[in-house]
Amino acid sequence: MKKIFKRVVILIILGALLIALPIEIIGLIRNQNAFEKEAKDKIEYATKSAGTDLDVVINSMSSLVNMMQSIVQVTFSHENYIDDYDTFLRLKHQAGDILKQSLSNTEHLSGLYVTFSPQLHSSMEEVWYAYKDGRVVPIDARMYAPSWLVEGNPRVNYYFDAIKNGDYWGAPDYESSLDEYMLTHTKSVYDSDGNLIGIVGSDMLMSEVDDILKAIKLYSDSQIILFDAKLNFCASSDNVKNPAKFYAPLVSQIASLGADQEPVWYTSSDGKKHIAAYTTLNNGWILATTQTVATVMTPATETRTTLMITMFVTVSIIVVIAILLIKRFYGPVVKSAQQNEILLINQSRQAKLGEMIGNISHQCKQPLNNINIDISNMKDDYDAGELTWERFKEYETKMRENVSIMSSTITDFADFLKPDRRKERFFIKDSVEKALSIMREKLVINEINIMNEVDPELTIINYRNEFIQCIFNILENARDGAILSEIKPRIIKIDSDQRDTAQWKIISLRIFNSGGAIPKESSDKIFLPYYSTKEKDGGSGIGLYLAKQIIESHFGGEIGFRNEKAGVTFIITMKERKQ
């Protein structure tokens, strides 16, 4: 009997090894391929994302130079500035004032200038404003220039290349007057009669470019490199000695493959294998991200080790189970039941996590839609020539508010079950206005009249972001109800009152909309999760459910509704203990 037992155990071990080893080999191969693909996807996505961020800065420089080009052209057209030096000085002063004001209202850029044609008057005329010691100050380049715009001198390519080609991008260019290296963008400018006025240009510190590149690192040893359109090195997130030589293999790969190809694998000058991705920026420059293969594939190496350990553990478990099956027939049944129970618990937790992710997705849809609308409107204004600086700032403010709300939403969900979130005193009317501002565009488009009659002095101590989210959810339903209704005029009215007891301050907030009554069949379900009367229109049934959870769980209050003759009113009651 003992011999039979040993033979059975040996056969089970050999069988387990024979099954496990091929599975392990296949797993290792698939694991390697999967991690290589993941590494390529990750570095490609990060590079394109970083390129988009850098394009924002480049577009800002380009847009400002375009604007200054138009302003200088208009300023000097139809004026006799060529023969009348006093007129020239007056117009030069006007252009300088505009440059100074524009630079003061601009992020990232360190300088703006107009360099006039050497054929005009004294041949050494320029208006230049730059940030110095935190202030916008005029710079007189003539104090630092040994010569002025001598063609053939590479230091003044920014002028002659702009005249020859229409525009110029260059970096890094050392500016002795500021003791800084610069990224420079210039454009030629002519008056309405075709006379050359000179060039307009903008500068950005290369140290700021370096900071932008350093902020987008993927791994501790990843490198972000900026090349110009001719693949000359401009900047890097790391201080590399002799960068032209160090990045030569990468430059060779990019030059041979062309623009915006898939990530490439190459060996750098130090002998290490790298993976790199690159993208072409709006000004024709190349942004590349490179990373050592050893670091990228560290998870693959660790996974291989884990798989080997798993194989050993699996074989050991099989042996133990086999022994238990032979010696005790019923023990494994109990253990299996316990494992199933653990599996069910884990599945339940995963389902809850999925629900929370669904909530985050729902809360981010509207801000993202608002941002998309603002981008479209801003483009329309730009195409129509109506995009003023003030209008641009309005769009920027609204988009930042939407991004802030999305960020707050994610933070609120992440902190939802944490007991240590900070409470603060806030004005209820201001928070209602915050929620209204997010959906302002759609309210205006659909001609919905808003009456925010909340007491401006009414305050409460609690979680401000959660309150804004709750009000936003209810206002969304009120807005949708008003839009779907044929009743005119469309109205949303918010008002409040407060009553006091010996221990509590009780605040009531009422949100009325003219969208018609809630049907009886929906009255008992309106606050249930995933119940929506607007499923055909994309409703998920999460908003009112989440609002109810917030008010009841964190504000010690209640939320309900009542049908009115002209619509429906949602009523929020909150309590605050008196000091």
C-alpha positions as CSV (number, residue, x, y, z in Angstrom):
1,M,0.0,0.0,0.0
2,K,2.8,2.4,0.8
3,K,4.5,1.7,-2.5
4,I,1.2,2.5,-4.4
5,F,0.9,5.7,-2.4
6,K,4.4,6.8,-3.2
7,R,3.9,6.0,-6.9
8,V,0.7,8.0,-7.0
9,V,2.5,11.0,-5.4
10,I,5.4,10.8,-7.8
11,L,3.1,10.5,-10.8
12,I,1.1,13.6,-9.6
13,I,4.4,15.6,-9.2
14,L,5.6,14.6,-12.7
15,G,2.3,15.3,-14.3
16,A,2.1,18.7,-12.6
17,L,5.6,19.6,-13.8
18,L,4.9,18.4,-17.4
19,I,1.7,20.6,-17.4
20,A,3.3,23.6,-15.6
21,L,6.5,23.9,-17.6
22,P,5.0,24.4,-21.1
23,I,2.4,26.8,-19.6
24,E,5.3,28.7,-17.9
25,I,7.3,28.9,-21.2
26,I,4.3,30.2,-23.1
27,G,3.5,32.6,-20.3
28,L,7.1,33.9,-20.3
29,I,7.0,34.5,-24.1
30,R,3.6,36.2,-23.9
31,N,4.7,38.2,-20.9
32,Q,7.7,39.5,-22.8
33,N,5.7,40.5,-25.8
34,A,3.0,42.1,-23.6
35,F,5.5,44.2,-21.7
36,E,7.2,45.3,-24.8
37,K,3.9,46.4,-26.3
38,E,2.9,48.1,-23.1
39,A,6.3,49.9,-22.9
40,K,5.8,51.1,-26.5
41,D,2.3,52.2,-25.9
42,K,3.2,54.0,-22.7
43,I,6.1,55.9,-24.0
44,E,4.3,56.8,-27.2
45,Y,1.3,58.1,-25.3
46,A,3.4,60.0,-22.9
47,T,5.4,61.6,-25.7
48,K,2.3,62.7,-27.6
49,S,0.8,64.0,-24.4
50,A,4.0,65.9,-23.6
51,G,4.0,67.2,-27.2
52,T,0.5,68.5,-26.8
53,D,1.5,70.3,-23.6
54,L,4.6,71.8,-25.2
55,D,2.5,72.8,-28.3
56,V,0.3,74.9,-26.0
57,V,3.4,77.0,-25.1
58,I,4.6,77.1,-28.7
59,N,1.1,78.1,-29.9
60,S,1.1,80.8,-27.3
61,M,4.4,82.2,-28.6
62,S,3.2,81.9,-32.2
63,S,-0.2,83.5,-31.5
64,L,1.4,86.4,-29.7
65,V,3.9,87.0,-32.4
66,N,1.1,86.9,-35.0
67,M,-0.9,89.4,-33.0
68,M,2.1,91.7,-32.6
69,Q,2.8,91.4,-36.3
70,S,-0.7,92.6,-37.1
71,I,-0.6,95.4,-34.5
72,V,2.7,96.7,-35.8
73,Q,1.6,96.5,-39.4
74,V,-1.6,98.5,-38.6
75,T,0.2,101.0,-36.4
76,F,2.8,101.9,-39.1
77,S,0.5,101.7,-42.1
78,H,-0.8,105.0,-43.6
79,E,1.7,107.1,-41.6
80,N,4.8,108.8,-43.0
81,Y,7.2,107.1,-40.6
82,I,9.9,106.6,-43.3
83,D,10.6,110.3,-44.0
84,D,9.4,111.8,-40.7
85,Y,11.6,110.7,-37.7
86,D,9.2,112.2,-35.2
87,T,6.3,110.2,-36.5
88,F,8.5,107.1,-36.4
89,L,9.4,107.7,-32.7
90,R,5.7,108.3,-31.9
91,L,4.6,105.0,-33.6
92,K,7.6,103.2,-32.0
93,H,6.5,104.4,-28.6
94,Q,2.9,103.2,-29.3
95,A,4.2,99.7,-30.3
96,G,6.4,99.6,-27.2
97,D,3.4,100.3,-24.9
98,I,1.5,97.4,-26.5
99,L,4.5,95.1,-26.2
100,K,4.9,95.9,-22.5
101,Q,1.2,95.4,-21.7
102,S,1.1,92.1,-23.7
103,L,4.1,90.7,-22.0
104,S,2.7,91.6,-18.6
105,N,-0.4,89.5,-19.3
106,T,1.5,86.5,-20.8
107,E,2.7,83.3,-19.1
108,H,5.9,81.4,-20.0
109,L,7.4,84.1,-22.2
110,S,10.3,86.2,-21.1
111,G,10.5,88.9,-23.7
112,L,8.8,90.6,-26.7
113,Y,10.5,92.9,-29.2
114,V,10.3,94.7,-32.5
115,T,13.5,95.1,-34.4
116,F,13.3,97.7,-37.1
117,S,14.9,97.5,-40.5
118,P,18.5,98.9,-40.5
119,Q,17.4,101.1,-43.5
120,L,15.1,103.1,-41.2
121,H,16.6,106.3,-39.8
122,S,19.5,105.7,-37.4
123,S,19.6,102.0,-38.4
124,M,19.7,100.9,-34.8
125,E,16.1,101.1,-33.8
126,E,14.4,98.5,-31.6
127,V,11.7,98.1,-28.9
128,W,12.4,95.3,-26.4
129,Y,10.7,94.5,-23.2
130,A,11.8,91.6,-21.0
131,Y,11.2,90.1,-17.5
132,K,14.1,91.0,-15.2
133,D,14.1,90.4,-11.5
134,G,10.3,89.7,-11.7
135,R,9.5,93.0,-13.5
136,V,8.8,93.9,-17.1
137,V,11.6,96.4,-18.0
138,P,12.8,97.9,-21.3
139,I,16.1,96.5,-22.7
140,D,18.4,98.6,-24.9
141,A,20.2,95.9,-27.0
142,R,22.5,98.6,-28.5
143,M,24.4,98.7,-25.2
144,Y,25.4,95.0,-25.6
145,A,25.7,94.7,-29.4
146,P,29.2,95.2,-30.8
147,S,27.6,95.5,-34.2
148,W,24.0,95.8,-35.4
149,L,22.3,93.3,-37.7
150,V,25.4,92.4,-39.8
151,E,24.2,89.8,-42.3
152,G,26.2,86.6,-42.2
153,N,26.6,86.8,-38.4
154,P,24.8,83.6,-37.0
155,R,23.9,85.6,-33.9
156,V,21.4,87.6,-36.0
157,N,19.8,84.8,-37.9
158,Y,16.6,85.6,-36.0
159,Y,16.4,88.8,-38.1
160,F,17.6,87.8,-41.6
161,D,16.0,84.3,-41.6
162,A,12.6,85.9,-40.6
163,I,13.0,88.4,-43.5
164,K,14.0,85.7,-45.9
165,N,11.6,83.0,-44.9
166,G,8.8,84.9,-43.3
167,D,9.4,83.4,-39.8
168,Y,12.2,81.9,-37.7
169,W,12.4,79.5,-34.7
170,G,15.7,79.2,-32.9
171,A,17.2,77.8,-29.7
172,P,19.3,78.0,-27.7
173,D,20.4,81.6,-28.3
174,Y,22.5,83.3,-25.6
175,E,21.4,86.8,-24.8
176,S,24.2,88.7,-23.0
177,S,21.9,91.5,-21.9
178,L,20.0,89.1,-19.7
179,D,22.7,86.5,-19.2
180,E,20.3,83.7,-20.3
181,Y,19.8,81.3,-23.1
182,M,16.6,81.8,-25.1
183,L,14.1,80.1,-27.4
184,T,13.2,82.7,-30.0
185,H,10.4,83.0,-32.5
186,T,10.3,85.9,-35.0
187,K,8.3,87.0,-38.0
188,S,8.9,89.7,-40.6
189,V,6.4,92.6,-40.8
190,Y,5.6,95.0,-43.7
191,D,3.4,98.0,-43.9
192,S,0.3,98.2,-46.2
193,D,2.5,99.6,-49.0
194,G,4.8,96.7,-48.8
195,N,7.7,98.5,-47.1
196,L,9.7,96.4,-44.7
197,I,9.2,97.6,-41.1
198,G,11.4,94.9,-39.5
199,I,10.6,91.9,-37.4
200,V,8.5,91.1,-34.3
201,G,9.6,88.4,-31.9
202,S,9.2,86.6,-28.6
203,D,11.6,84.9,-26.3
204,M,11.3,82.2,-23.7
205,L,14.0,81.2,-21.2
206,M,15.6,77.8,-22.0
207,S,15.6,77.2,-18.3
208,E,11.8,77.2,-18.4
209,V,11.9,74.8,-21.4
210,D,14.1,72.6,-19.4
211,D,11.7,72.7,-16.5
212,I,8.8,71.7,-18.8
213,L,10.8,68.7,-20.1
214,K,11.8,67.6,-16.6
215,A,8.2,67.7,-15.5
216,I,7.2,65.0,-18.0
217,K,9.6,62.2,-17.0
218,L,8.2,58.6,-17.1
219,Y,10.9,56.9,-15.1
220,S,13.8,58.0,-12.9
221,D,16.3,57.6,-15.8
222,S,14.1,58.7,-18.7
223,Q,15.2,61.6,-20.9
224,I,13.0,64.1,-22.8
225,I,14.8,65.8,-25.7
226,L,13.8,68.7,-27.9
227,F,15.3,69.0,-31.4
228,D,14.7,71.7,-33.9
229,A,13.3,71.0,-37.4
230,K,16.9,70.1,-38.6
231,L,17.3,67.7,-35.7
232,N,19.8,70.0,-34.0
233,F,19.8,69.5,-30.2
234,C,17.9,72.3,-28.3
235,A,17.2,71.1,-24.8
236,S,17.0,68.0,-22.6
237,S,15.5,67.0,-19.2
238,D,19.0,65.8,-18.2
239,N,22.4,67.6,-18.2
240,V,24.2,65.5,-20.8
241,K,27.8,66.1,-21.8
242,N,28.2,66.6,-25.5
243,P,24.5,66.0,-26.3
244,A,25.1,66.0,-30.1
245,K,27.3,62.9,-29.8
246,F,25.2,61.3,-27.1
247,Y,21.9,61.5,-29.0
248,A,23.5,60.9,-32.4
249,P,22.1,57.3,-32.7
250,L,18.6,58.5,-31.8
251,V,18.9,61.4,-34.4
252,S,20.0,58.9,-37.0
253,Q,16.9,56.7,-36.3
254,I,14.5,59.6,-36.5
255,A,16.1,61.0,-39.7
256,S,15.8,57.6,-41.4
257,L,12.2,56.9,-40.4
258,G,10.6,60.3,-40.9
259,A,8.0,62.1,-38.8
260,D,5.8,60.6,-36.2
261,Q,6.6,56.9,-36.6
262,E,6.2,54.1,-34.0
263,P,8.6,53.9,-31.1
264,V,12.1,52.7,-32.0
265,W,14.7,50.5,-30.2
266,Y,18.3,51.7,-30.5
267,T,21.7,51.5,-28.7
268,S,23.0,54.8,-27.4
269,S,26.6,56.0,-27.5
270,D,27.1,54.6,-24.0
271,G,26.2,51.1,-25.1
272,K,22.9,50.9,-23.4
273,K,19.7,49.7,-25.2
274,H,17.0,52.3,-25.3
275,I,13.4,52.6,-26.5
276,A,12.3,56.0,-27.8
277,A,9.2,57.7,-29.1
278,Y,9.0,61.1,-30.8
279,T,6.4,63.5,-32.2
280,T,6.5,66.6,-34.4
281,L,5.4,69.8,-32.7
282,N,3.4,72.6,-34.4
283,N,6.5,74.6,-35.3
284,G,8.2,71.6,-37.0
285,W,10.5,70.7,-34.1
286,I,10.8,67.2,-32.7
287,L,10.1,66.2,-29.1
288,A,11.6,62.7,-28.2
289,T,11.3,60.6,-25.1
290,T,14.0,57.9,-24.6
291,Q,14.2,55.3,-21.8
292,T,16.7,52.5,-21.1
293,V,15.2,49.1,-21.9
294,A,16.5,47.7,-18.6
295,T,14.3,50.0,-16.6
296,V,11.3,49.6,-18.9
297,M,11.5,45.8,-18.7
298,T,12.0,45.6,-15.0
299,P,8.4,44.6,-14.4
300,A,8.8,41.8,-17.0
301,T,11.9,40.5,-15.2
302,E,10.1,40.7,-11.9
303,T,7.1,38.9,-13.4
304,R,9.3,36.1,-14.8
305,T,10.6,35.6,-11.3
306,T,7.1,35.7,-9.9
307,L,6.0,33.1,-12.4
308,M,8.8,30.8,-11.5
309,I,7.9,31.1,-7.8
310,T,4.3,30.6,-8.8
311,M,5.1,27.4,-10.6
312,F,7.0,26.0,-7.7
313,V,4.2,27.0,-5.3
314,T,1.6,25.5,-7.7
315,V,3.4,22.2,-7.8
316,S,3.8,22.2,-4.0
317,I,0.1,22.9,-3.6
318,I,-0.8,20.2,-6.0
319,V,1.3,17.7,-4.1
320,V,-0.2,18.8,-0.8
321,I,-3.7,18.5,-2.2
322,A,-3.0,15.1,-3.6
323,I,-1.8,13.9,-0.3
324,L,-4.8,15.2,1.4
325,L,-7.1,13.7,-1.2
326,I,-5.5,10.3,-0.6
327,K,-5.5,10.5,3.2
328,R,-8.6,12.5,3.7
329,F,-11.3,12.6,1.2
330,Y,-13.5,15.4,2.6
331,G,-11.0,18.1,3.7
332,P,-10.5,19.6,0.3
333,V,-14.2,20.0,-0.2
334,V,-14.3,22.4,2.9
335,K,-11.2,24.2,1.7
336,S,-12.7,24.7,-1.8
337,A,-15.9,26.1,-0.2
338,Q,-13.8,28.6,1.8
339,Q,-11.9,29.6,-1.4
340,N,-15.2,30.2,-3.2
341,E,-16.4,32.4,-0.4
342,I,-13.2,34.5,-0.6
343,L,-13.7,34.8,-4.3
344,L,-17.2,36.0,-3.9
345,I,-16.1,38.7,-1.4
346,N,-13.4,39.9,-3.9
347,Q,-15.9,40.0,-6.7
348,S,-18.2,42.1,-4.6
349,R,-15.4,44.5,-3.8
350,Q,-14.5,44.8,-7.5
351,A,-18.1,45.5,-8.3
352,K,-18.2,48.3,-5.8
353,L,-15.0,49.7,-7.3
354,G,-16.6,49.5,-10.8
355,E,-19.6,51.5,-9.4
356,M,-17.3,54.2,-8.1
357,I,-15.5,54.5,-11.4
358,G,-18.8,54.7,-13.1
359,N,-19.7,57.6,-10.8
360,I,-16.5,59.4,-11.6
361,S,-17.1,58.9,-15.3
362,H,-20.6,60.3,-15.0
363,Q,-19.5,63.4,-13.1
364,C,-16.8,64.2,-15.6
365,K,-18.9,64.0,-18.7
366,Q,-20.6,67.4,-18.4
367,P,-17.4,69.4,-17.7
368,L,-15.6,67.7,-20.6
369,N,-18.6,68.5,-22.8
370,N,-18.4,72.1,-21.6
371,I,-14.7,72.3,-22.4
372,N,-15.4,70.9,-25.9
373,I,-18.1,73.5,-26.5
374,D,-15.8,76.3,-25.3
375,I,-13.0,75.1,-27.6
376,S,-15.4,75.1,-30.5
377,N,-16.7,78.5,-29.6
378,M,-13.2,79.9,-29.2
379,K,-12.3,78.5,-32.7
380,D,-15.4,80.1,-34.2
381,D,-14.5,83.5,-32.6
382,Y,-11.0,83.1,-33.8
383,D,-12.1,82.3,-37.4
384,A,-14.4,85.3,-37.3
385,G,-11.7,87.5,-36.0
386,E,-13.6,88.2,-32.8
387,L,-11.3,86.4,-30.4
388,T,-10.2,89.3,-28.2
389,W,-7.8,88.9,-25.3
390,E,-10.6,89.5,-22.9
391,R,-12.8,86.9,-24.6
392,F,-9.9,84.4,-24.6
393,K,-9.4,84.9,-20.9
394,E,-13.1,84.2,-20.4
395,Y,-12.8,80.9,-22.2
396,E,-9.7,80.1,-20.3
397,T,-11.4,80.8,-17.0
398,K,-14.4,78.6,-17.8
399,M,-12.2,75.8,-19.0
400,R,-10.0,76.0,-15.9
401,E,-13.2,75.9,-13.7
402,N,-14.4,72.8,-15.5
403,V,-11.0,71.1,-15.1
404,S,-11.0,72.2,-11.4
405,I,-14.4,70.6,-11.0
406,M,-13.3,67.4,-12.6
407,S,-10.2,67.3,-10.4
408,S,-12.3,68.0,-7.3
409,T,-14.8,65.3,-8.3
410,I,-12.0,62.7,-8.5
411,T,-10.6,63.9,-5.2
412,D,-14.0,63.8,-3.6
413,F,-14.6,60.2,-4.7
414,A,-11.1,59.1,-3.6
415,D,-11.7,60.7,-0.2
416,F,-15.4,59.7,0.0
417,L,-14.9,57.1,2.8
418,K,-12.0,58.8,4.6
419,P,-13.0,60.3,7.9
420,D,-10.1,62.8,8.0
421,R,-11.3,65.2,5.2
422,R,-11.3,68.9,6.3
423,K,-14.5,70.7,6.9
424,E,-14.7,74.4,6.3
425,R,-17.3,77.2,6.6
426,F,-18.6,78.3,3.2
427,F,-21.3,80.5,1.8
428,I,-24.1,78.5,0.3
429,K,-25.0,81.0,-2.4
430,D,-21.4,81.1,-3.6
431,S,-21.4,77.3,-3.9
432,V,-24.7,77.4,-5.8
433,E,-23.2,80.0,-8.2
434,K,-20.2,77.7,-8.6
435,A,-22.4,74.8,-9.7
436,L,-24.4,77.1,-12.0
437,S,-21.2,78.4,-13.7
438,I,-20.2,75.0,-14.8
439,M,-23.4,74.6,-16.9
440,R,-23.7,78.3,-17.9
441,E,-23.3,77.7,-21.6
442,K,-26.1,75.1,-21.8
443,L,-28.4,77.3,-19.7
444,V,-27.9,80.2,-22.0
445,I,-28.2,78.2,-25.2
446,N,-31.5,76.7,-24.0
447,E,-32.8,80.1,-22.7
448,I,-33.3,79.0,-19.1
449,N,-33.8,81.8,-16.7
450,I,-31.9,81.4,-13.4
451,M,-33.0,83.0,-10.2
452,N,-30.5,82.5,-7.4
453,E,-32.3,84.0,-4.4
454,V,-30.3,82.2,-1.8
455,D,-29.5,84.4,1.3
456,P,-26.0,85.7,0.6
457,E,-25.2,85.6,4.3
458,L,-26.2,81.9,4.8
459,T,-23.2,79.7,5.7
460,I,-22.6,76.2,6.9
461,I,-19.5,74.2,8.1
462,N,-19.1,71.0,6.1
463,Y,-17.5,69.6,3.0
464,R,-17.8,72.4,0.4
465,N,-16.9,70.3,-2.7
466,E,-19.4,67.6,-1.9
467,F,-22.1,70.2,-1.5
468,I,-21.2,71.8,-4.9
469,Q,-21.3,68.3,-6.4
470,C,-24.8,67.6,-4.8
471,I,-26.2,70.9,-6.0
472,F,-24.7,70.4,-9.5
473,N,-26.4,67.0,-9.8
474,I,-29.8,68.4,-8.8
475,L,-29.4,71.4,-11.1
476,E,-28.5,69.1,-14.0
477,N,-31.8,67.3,-13.5
478,A,-33.6,70.6,-13.2
479,R,-32.0,71.8,-16.4
480,D,-32.8,68.7,-18.3
481,G,-36.4,68.8,-17.1
482,A,-36.7,72.4,-18.2
483,I,-35.2,71.6,-21.6
484,L,-37.4,68.6,-22.3
485,S,-40.6,70.4,-21.2
486,E,-42.5,72.5,-23.7
487,I,-43.4,75.0,-21.0
488,K,-42.1,78.5,-21.6
489,P,-40.5,80.5,-20.1
490,R,-38.0,78.0,-18.8
491,I,-37.2,78.8,-15.2
492,I,-34.9,77.4,-12.5
493,K,-35.3,79.2,-9.1
494,I,-33.2,78.5,-6.0
495,D,-34.1,80.0,-2.7
496,S,-33.4,79.3,1.0
497,D,-34.5,79.8,4.6
498,Q,-33.1,79.1,8.0
499,R,-34.7,78.2,11.3
500,D,-33.1,77.6,14.7
501,T,-33.7,75.2,17.5
502,A,-32.0,75.0,20.9
503,Q,-29.2,72.8,19.5
504,W,-29.4,73.0,15.7
505,K,-29.3,75.5,12.9
506,I,-31.5,74.0,10.2
507,I,-31.1,75.2,6.6
508,S,-33.5,74.5,3.8
509,L,-32.6,74.9,0.2
510,R,-35.3,74.7,-2.6
511,I,-34.5,74.2,-6.3
512,F,-37.6,74.7,-8.5
513,N,-37.7,74.0,-12.3
514,S,-40.6,74.6,-14.7
515,G,-40.1,71.2,-16.4
516,G,-43.3,69.6,-15.3
517,A,-44.2,67.2,-12.5
518,I,-42.5,63.9,-11.8
519,P,-44.8,61.0,-12.7
520,K,-46.3,58.9,-9.8
521,E,-44.6,55.8,-11.1
522,S,-41.2,57.4,-10.7
523,S,-41.8,59.0,-7.3
524,D,-40.5,56.1,-5.2
525,K,-37.6,55.3,-7.6
526,I,-36.2,58.8,-8.4
527,F,-33.4,58.5,-5.8
528,L,-32.5,54.8,-6.5
529,P,-29.1,54.1,-8.1
530,Y,-29.2,53.5,-11.9
531,Y,-32.9,54.6,-12.2
532,S,-33.4,57.2,-14.8
533,T,-36.3,58.7,-16.7
534,K,-33.9,59.9,-19.4
535,E,-32.2,56.6,-20.4
536,K,-32.8,57.3,-24.1
537,D,-31.0,60.6,-23.7
538,G,-28.0,59.1,-21.9
539,G,-29.2,59.4,-18.3
540,S,-27.4,57.0,-15.9
541,G,-29.5,57.4,-12.8
542,I,-26.4,58.2,-10.6
543,G,-26.8,61.9,-10.0
544,L,-29.8,62.1,-7.6
545,Y,-28.7,58.9,-5.9
546,L,-25.2,60.4,-5.2
547,A,-26.8,63.7,-4.0
548,K,-29.0,61.8,-1.6
549,Q,-26.0,59.9,-0.2
550,I,-24.0,63.1,0.3
551,I,-26.8,65.0,2.1
552,E,-27.8,62.1,4.3
553,S,-24.4,60.7,5.1
554,H,-22.3,63.9,5.5
555,F,-24.7,66.8,6.1
556,G,-27.1,65.0,8.5
557,G,-30.0,66.1,6.3
558,E,-32.7,65.0,4.0
559,I,-33.5,65.4,0.3
560,G,-36.9,65.1,-1.3
561,F,-39.2,66.7,-3.8
562,R,-42.8,68.0,-4.3
563,N,-44.7,68.5,-7.5
564,E,-45.9,72.0,-8.0
565,K,-48.6,73.4,-10.4
566,A,-45.9,74.9,-12.6
567,G,-43.2,72.3,-12.2
568,V,-41.3,70.4,-9.4
569,T,-39.3,71.6,-6.4
570,F,-36.4,69.6,-4.9
571,I,-35.9,70.4,-1.2
572,I,-32.6,69.9,0.7
573,T,-32.5,70.1,4.5
574,M,-29.2,70.3,6.3
575,K,-28.3,70.6,10.0
576,E,-25.4,72.3,11.8
577,R,-24.9,71.9,15.5
578,K,-24.7,75.2,17.3
579,Q,-21.5,76.1,19.1
